[in-house]
Amino acid sequence: MLDESVYRTEDVEPPDRFEYWQHQLTRMIAPFDVRTEHRADFRSEVRILPLGDLALWTMEHPPLVL
């Protein structure tokens, strides 16, 4: 059985969503600086499926500026 990880911003209060999302991605991928006009109620879902030495991940989110 594969253990998929799912991170949803709806799991935290609206004012904390963007910081939660940014922290999770920094922890899983690498530090980065991102901005969005949707910070006040940022909605995103990240799914990560480990496949041995690889991982498949999908991400849904509003527009971002890197």
N, C-alpha and C positions, 0 to 999 in steps of 0.2 A: 504494500500500500504506500502511496506517495503522500508525503506531508506537505500540503500547500499552506503557505502563510498568506494571510489577508490582512491588510491595514486599511481601515476606513476612517476618514476624518469625522464621519457622523458619530463615531464612538466617543468623541470628546466635545466639549462645549464650543459653540461657534467662535468665540474670540480666540480660542487656543488652537483651532484647526490647522491654520497655515504653519505655525511653529511645530506642531506635532508631525505634520507631513514632512516638513523640511528636515527635522531631526531624524525621522525614520529613514529617509533616503540618504542622508549624510552617513548614517550608521551602516547602511547596507551597501552603498555604492562608493561615494566619495564626497568630501565637502564641496559645496557650490553655492553661488549667490544667485537667487532667483527672485523676481518680483512679479506681482500680479495685481490687477485692479479688483480682484475678487477676494482679497485678504479678509474682509470683515465676516464672510461666511463661505470660506473656502471648502469646496467639496471635491474629494478625490477618493479613489479606491486603487490600491496596488495589490496585485496577486503575484506571488512568487512560487514556482513549482520547481523544486530541485530534481535534476535528472542526472545523477551521478556527478561527474566533473563539471557539468553545465547546469544552468538554471534558465528557465523560461519565465519571463515576467511581463505582465501587462499593466498599464497605468491609464486611468481615466482622470482628467482634470481640466479645469478651465484654462484659457490662454495664459501663457507665462512669458516672461522676458528674461533671457539669460544674460 
